[in-house]
Amino acid sequence: MPNSLDKDHSRTDAGKLRISDLQRSCTKPKLCHNKPIGQSIVIVLASSLERPMLGSQNAPSIRSPHCLSAEWRDYHVDDYTSLLRKVCGSFGVDARLHERDKVRGAVETRLISRFETVTVSLDAHRVVRDRKMIRSDPGEHLFLIFQKEGKSTIIQEDRASELDTGDFFIADAAVPSEFVYGGRRSSQVSFHLPREEMIARLGKACVGGKEICRHDPLVPALTSVFTRLIEAEACSAALGEALINILCAYFHAQAHGSESASNHLYRRAVDRLEARARDASFGIDTLAADLGVSRRTLQRVFAEHGHGFTTRLQAIRLDCARSRLLGGETNILGVAYDSGFNDLSHFYRLFRDRFGVAPGQVKALSKPPAGRIVA
């Protein structure tokens, strides 16, 4: 079979390979449909060379003897498929292009923190997971994949993502997958993350197969914690939670685009203000507690946007009162109290300062002139 992966690939503007560039004729994968030990699958594979190997100056290093580095050996493709099936689930494997029944590699599993972790190393052509496999073995996990050695192209949701050594990818076991590595030496470490829990914590931005941008400022922290977990001799619940918290920060930032942390907090604060402003007991301490930040942080964020908390709260309450008066309500005392004011004279003064008229004058303006017919 010709190795079309050796040709130069054209790229989209985003720097990704077009799906059409990866389509090729190949030996039909050997498929295994029996579900093993309740595991969902993502195959963690990659092809190699071109980027520095681990331990070099430009790549993260995993050095510990506990680093999931089983010894490579030769396998018949059926035997290697069975080995993977025991820990990963239903999948199909295409062996090396010129030696279609042979694979060289290794598979090693370990429980790290509370996550089952698998290192898959091999030099095959590709691994696939199709819809039939998903129906027989539903995807119950997301997989945080770390490219330990080599390179890979991962396709999910019709998007092709290229991983180099040191990159991360969140693969979704509920989505058809293709992992292309062209028969070159490959090794990846995969943390199996409970899918429903991760969606609840990370948001829906994490599903469908997501490449983690290598240039994001959170990636060095993610790499450091991931490496510490791999190297640890004992399971560390604290490090495992730190890993998830970094992923939470990354995906929540992705969901809000390039919005700054200050702008995001201000927007949340104003949304909460508008929802609760009519409660006379609502104040900055209550809002800070609702948002999980300090009073001082809130004061700073409001100041950055040109006004204080109290000014914004009073403006929302006054706008609410004016809207109700324009709508025809006649009980000024009731409007004031229902809008969040518990001092009528204070309400009158603030209202006149903001709108230039007394509340009673706004109420009068809401009435149609005598003799006028209102449709």
C-alpha positions as CSV (number, residue, x, y, z in Angstrom):
1,M,0.0,0.0,0.0
2,P,1.4,3.4,-0.8
3,N,2.2,5.6,2.1
4,S,0.3,8.8,1.3
5,L,1.4,10.2,4.6
6,D,4.9,10.8,3.2
7,K,3.6,13.4,0.8
8,D,3.4,17.1,1.7
9,H,0.0,18.0,3.1
10,S,-1.8,21.2,2.2
11,R,-3.2,23.1,5.2
12,T,-6.2,25.3,6.0
13,D,-5.7,28.8,7.3
14,A,-5.8,27.5,10.8
15,G,-2.8,25.3,10.1
16,K,-4.8,22.0,10.2
17,L,-4.6,19.2,7.6
18,R,-7.7,19.0,5.4
19,I,-9.6,15.8,6.1
20,S,-9.4,15.0,2.4
21,D,-5.6,14.9,2.6
22,L,-5.8,12.1,5.1
23,Q,-8.2,9.8,3.2
24,R,-6.4,6.8,1.7
25,S,-7.1,3.2,0.8
26,C,-5.8,0.8,3.4
27,T,-6.2,-2.6,4.7
28,K,-9.5,-2.9,6.5
29,P,-8.9,-2.6,10.2
30,K,-9.2,-5.7,12.4
31,L,-12.1,-4.9,14.6
32,C,-12.9,-6.1,18.0
33,H,-16.4,-5.5,19.3
34,N,-16.5,-7.3,22.6
35,K,-16.5,-4.8,25.4
36,P,-13.7,-5.5,27.9
37,I,-13.9,-4.8,31.6
38,G,-16.3,-1.9,31.1
39,Q,-13.7,0.4,29.5
40,S,-14.4,3.0,26.9
41,I,-11.8,3.7,24.3
42,V,-9.6,6.3,22.9
43,I,-6.4,5.1,21.4
44,V,-3.5,7.2,22.4
45,L,-1.0,7.0,19.6
46,A,1.3,9.2,17.6
47,S,3.9,9.2,14.9
48,S,7.3,10.6,15.5
49,L,10.5,12.4,14.7
50,E,10.9,16.1,13.7
51,R,10.2,17.6,17.2
52,P,12.8,17.0,20.1
53,M,12.3,13.9,22.1
54,L,11.5,14.1,25.8
55,G,14.4,15.1,27.9
56,S,15.7,17.6,25.3
57,Q,16.0,21.3,25.9
58,N,12.8,22.2,24.2
59,A,10.4,19.4,25.3
60,P,8.9,18.4,28.7
61,S,10.6,15.5,30.4
62,I,9.3,12.5,32.3
63,R,12.2,10.9,33.9
64,S,11.0,8.7,36.8
65,P,11.2,4.9,36.7
66,H,7.5,5.1,37.5
67,C,6.7,7.0,34.2
68,L,4.8,4.3,32.4
69,S,7.6,3.2,30.0
70,A,7.1,-0.5,29.3
71,E,9.7,-2.3,27.1
72,W,8.9,-2.3,23.4
73,R,8.6,-5.8,21.7
74,D,7.3,-7.3,18.4
75,Y,3.6,-8.3,18.1
76,H,1.4,-9.8,15.5
77,V,-1.3,-7.1,14.9
78,D,-4.0,-9.4,16.3
79,D,-2.1,-9.9,19.5
80,Y,-1.4,-6.2,19.9
81,T,-5.1,-5.5,19.2
82,S,-6.1,-7.9,22.0
83,L,-3.7,-6.3,24.3
84,L,-5.2,-2.8,23.7
85,R,-8.7,-4.2,23.9
86,K,-8.1,-5.3,27.5
87,V,-7.5,-1.7,28.6
88,C,-9.1,0.5,26.0
89,G,-12.1,-1.1,24.4
90,S,-13.4,-1.6,20.8
91,F,-11.1,-0.4,18.1
92,G,-9.5,-1.3,14.8
93,V,-5.7,-1.3,14.1
94,D,-3.9,-1.0,10.8
95,A,-0.4,-2.4,11.1
96,R,2.7,-1.0,9.3
97,L,2.0,-0.3,5.7
98,H,4.7,-2.6,4.3
99,E,4.3,-5.3,7.0
100,R,0.6,-5.5,7.5
101,D,0.6,-8.2,10.2
102,K,3.3,-6.7,12.4
103,V,3.4,-4.1,15.2
104,R,6.2,-3.2,17.5
105,G,5.3,-1.4,20.7
106,A,4.1,-1.6,24.3
107,V,1.0,-1.0,26.5
108,E,1.2,-0.1,30.2
109,T,-1.6,0.8,32.7
110,R,-1.5,2.5,36.1
111,L,-3.9,4.2,38.5
112,I,-2.7,7.8,39.0
113,S,-4.6,9.9,41.5
114,R,-8.1,8.6,40.8
115,F,-7.6,8.3,37.1
116,E,-6.9,5.1,35.1
117,T,-3.8,6.0,33.0
118,V,-2.6,4.2,29.9
119,T,0.6,4.6,27.9
120,V,0.3,3.2,24.4
121,S,3.5,2.9,22.3
122,L,3.6,1.5,18.8
123,D,4.7,2.0,15.2
124,A,1.5,1.0,13.3
125,H,-0.2,2.9,10.5
126,R,-3.4,4.1,12.2
127,V,-6.1,3.2,14.8
128,V,-9.8,3.9,14.3
129,R,-13.0,3.9,16.3
130,D,-16.2,4.1,14.3
131,R,-19.9,4.5,15.1
132,K,-20.5,0.7,15.2
133,M,-17.8,0.4,17.8
134,I,-19.3,3.2,19.8
135,R,-22.7,1.6,19.8
136,S,-21.3,-1.6,21.1
137,D,-19.0,0.1,23.6
138,P,-20.5,3.6,24.5
139,G,-18.0,6.3,25.3
140,E,-18.1,7.1,29.0
141,H,-14.8,9.0,29.2
142,L,-12.9,11.9,27.9
143,F,-9.2,11.3,27.6
144,L,-6.5,13.8,28.3
145,I,-3.8,12.8,25.9
146,F,-0.2,13.9,26.4
147,Q,2.1,13.4,23.4
148,K,5.1,11.9,25.1
149,E,7.1,11.0,22.0
150,G,6.6,11.5,18.3
151,K,3.7,13.1,16.4
152,S,0.1,12.3,15.5
153,T,-2.9,13.5,13.5
154,I,-6.1,13.1,15.5
155,I,-9.5,13.4,13.7
156,Q,-12.7,13.9,15.6
157,E,-15.9,15.8,14.4
158,D,-14.3,16.2,11.0
159,R,-11.5,18.3,12.4
160,A,-7.8,17.2,12.0
161,S,-5.4,18.2,14.8
162,E,-1.7,17.7,14.6
163,L,0.1,16.9,17.9
164,D,3.9,17.3,18.4
165,T,5.9,16.0,21.3
166,G,4.7,17.8,24.5
167,D,1.2,18.7,23.2
168,F,-2.1,17.9,24.8
169,F,-5.5,16.9,23.4
170,I,-8.9,16.1,24.9
171,A,-10.4,13.1,23.0
172,D,-14.0,12.2,23.3
173,A,-14.8,8.5,23.4
174,A,-18.4,9.2,22.3
175,V,-17.2,10.6,18.9
176,P,-15.8,8.5,16.0
177,S,-12.0,8.9,16.0
178,E,-9.0,8.3,13.7
179,F,-5.5,8.4,14.9
180,V,-2.9,8.6,12.1
181,Y,0.8,8.1,12.7
182,G,2.1,6.6,9.5
183,G,4.1,3.7,10.9
184,R,6.6,5.8,12.8
185,R,7.5,5.3,16.4
186,S,4.9,6.7,18.8
187,S,4.1,7.0,22.5
188,Q,1.3,8.8,24.3
189,V,0.0,8.9,27.9
190,S,-3.7,9.1,28.4
191,F,-5.7,10.0,31.6
192,H,-9.2,8.6,31.5
193,L,-11.5,11.3,32.8
194,P,-15.2,10.5,33.7
195,R,-17.2,12.1,30.8
196,E,-20.3,13.4,32.7
197,E,-18.2,14.8,35.6
198,M,-15.9,16.6,33.1
199,I,-18.7,18.1,31.2
200,A,-20.3,19.4,34.4
201,R,-17.0,20.9,35.5
202,L,-15.3,22.0,32.3
203,G,-18.4,22.9,30.3
204,K,-19.5,21.6,26.9
205,A,-16.5,23.2,25.2
206,C,-14.5,20.1,26.2
207,V,-16.5,17.6,24.1
208,G,-16.1,16.5,20.5
209,G,-12.3,16.3,20.5
210,K,-10.4,19.5,21.5
211,E,-6.7,20.3,20.9
212,I,-5.2,22.3,23.8
213,C,-3.4,25.3,22.3
214,R,0.3,24.9,23.0
215,H,0.7,28.7,23.2
216,D,-1.9,29.2,26.0
217,P,-0.3,30.6,29.2
218,L,-2.0,27.8,31.2
219,V,-0.2,25.0,29.3
220,P,3.1,25.2,31.2
221,A,1.2,24.7,34.5
222,L,-0.8,21.8,33.0
223,T,2.5,20.2,31.8
224,S,4.1,20.6,35.2
225,V,1.2,19.1,37.2
226,F,0.8,16.3,34.6
227,T,4.5,15.4,34.8
228,R,4.4,15.5,38.6
229,L,1.5,13.1,38.6
230,I,3.3,10.7,36.2
231,E,6.5,10.8,38.3
232,A,4.9,10.5,41.7
233,E,5.5,7.2,43.5
234,A,2.3,7.6,45.5
235,C,-1.2,8.6,44.2
236,S,-1.8,12.2,44.9
237,A,-5.5,13.3,45.2
238,A,-4.3,17.0,45.5
239,L,-2.3,16.9,42.3
240,G,-5.2,15.2,40.5
241,E,-7.6,17.9,41.6
242,A,-5.0,20.6,40.6
243,L,-4.9,19.0,37.1
244,I,-8.7,19.3,36.7
245,N,-8.7,22.8,38.1
246,I,-6.2,23.9,35.4
247,L,-8.4,22.3,32.7
248,C,-11.5,24.1,34.2
249,A,-9.6,27.4,33.9
250,Y,-8.6,26.7,30.3
251,F,-12.0,25.6,29.0
252,H,-13.9,28.4,30.8
253,A,-11.5,30.9,29.3
254,Q,-12.1,29.3,25.9
255,A,-15.8,29.6,26.3
256,H,-15.5,33.3,26.9
257,G,-13.1,33.9,24.1
258,S,-10.4,36.5,24.8
259,E,-12.4,38.2,27.6
260,S,-10.2,39.3,30.5
261,A,-10.7,37.9,34.0
262,S,-11.7,41.4,35.2
263,N,-14.2,41.9,32.5
264,H,-15.7,38.4,33.0
265,L,-16.0,39.0,36.8
266,Y,-17.6,42.5,36.2
267,R,-20.1,41.0,33.7
268,R,-21.1,38.3,36.2
269,A,-21.4,40.9,39.0
270,V,-23.7,43.1,37.0
271,D,-25.8,40.1,35.9
272,R,-26.2,39.2,39.6
273,L,-26.9,42.8,40.5
274,E,-29.7,43.1,38.0
275,A,-31.3,39.9,39.2
276,R,-31.2,40.8,43.0
277,A,-31.1,44.6,43.1
278,R,-34.7,44.9,44.3
279,D,-33.8,43.1,47.5
280,A,-33.1,45.9,50.0
281,S,-30.8,43.7,52.0
282,F,-28.6,42.9,49.0
283,G,-25.1,44.6,49.2
284,I,-21.5,44.2,48.2
285,D,-20.7,41.5,50.9
286,T,-23.6,39.4,49.7
287,L,-22.5,39.8,46.0
288,A,-18.9,38.9,46.9
289,A,-20.0,35.8,48.7
290,D,-22.2,34.8,45.7
291,L,-19.3,35.2,43.3
292,G,-16.7,33.6,45.5
293,V,-14.4,36.6,45.6
294,S,-13.4,39.2,48.3
295,R,-15.1,42.6,48.9
296,R,-11.9,44.3,48.0
297,T,-11.7,42.4,44.6
298,L,-15.2,43.5,43.7
299,Q,-14.5,47.1,44.6
300,R,-11.4,47.1,42.4
301,V,-13.3,45.6,39.5
302,F,-16.1,48.2,39.6
303,A,-13.5,51.0,39.9
304,E,-11.8,49.7,36.8
305,H,-15.1,50.2,35.0
306,G,-15.5,53.8,36.1
307,H,-17.9,53.6,39.0
308,G,-18.4,52.1,42.4
309,F,-20.6,49.2,43.5
310,T,-23.1,51.4,45.3
311,T,-23.5,53.8,42.3
312,R,-24.2,50.9,40.0
313,L,-26.7,49.3,42.4
314,Q,-28.6,52.6,42.9
315,A,-28.7,53.2,39.2
316,I,-30.3,49.7,38.6
317,R,-32.9,50.3,41.4
318,L,-33.7,53.8,40.1
319,D,-34.2,52.6,36.6
320,C,-36.5,49.9,37.9
321,A,-38.6,52.5,39.8
322,R,-38.8,54.9,36.9
323,S,-39.9,52.1,34.6
324,R,-42.7,51.1,36.9
325,L,-43.9,54.7,37.3
326,L,-43.9,55.1,33.6
327,G,-45.9,52.0,33.4
328,G,-48.7,53.6,35.3
329,E,-48.2,52.5,38.9
330,T,-49.5,55.1,41.3
331,N,-48.2,54.1,44.7
332,I,-44.8,55.8,44.9
333,L,-44.1,54.4,48.4
334,G,-44.7,50.9,47.2
335,V,-42.6,51.4,44.0
336,A,-39.7,52.7,46.1
337,Y,-39.8,49.8,48.5
338,D,-40.3,47.2,45.7
339,S,-37.3,48.7,43.9
340,G,-35.0,48.1,46.9
341,F,-35.2,51.4,48.8
342,N,-36.1,51.4,52.5
343,D,-35.9,55.1,53.0
344,L,-38.5,57.2,51.1
345,S,-36.7,60.6,51.5
346,H,-33.4,59.0,50.3
347,F,-35.3,57.6,47.3
348,Y,-36.8,61.0,46.4
349,R,-33.4,62.7,46.5
350,L,-31.6,60.1,44.4
351,F,-34.4,60.0,41.9
352,R,-34.4,63.8,41.4
353,D,-30.6,63.8,41.1
354,R,-30.6,61.1,38.4
355,F,-33.7,62.1,36.3
356,G,-34.1,65.8,37.1
357,V,-37.7,65.4,38.2
358,A,-39.5,64.1,41.3
359,P,-41.1,60.6,41.2
360,G,-44.6,62.2,41.2
361,Q,-43.8,64.1,38.0
362,V,-42.8,60.9,36.2
363,K,-46.1,59.3,37.3
364,A,-48.0,62.3,36.0
365,L,-46.2,62.1,32.6
366,S,-47.4,58.5,32.3
367,K,-51.1,59.7,32.1
368,P,-52.5,60.7,28.7
369,P,-53.8,64.3,28.4
370,A,-57.5,64.9,29.1
371,G,-59.8,64.2,26.2
372,R,-57.1,62.3,24.2
373,I,-58.1,58.9,22.9
374,V,-55.5,56.3,23.5
375,A,-55.6,53.4,21.0
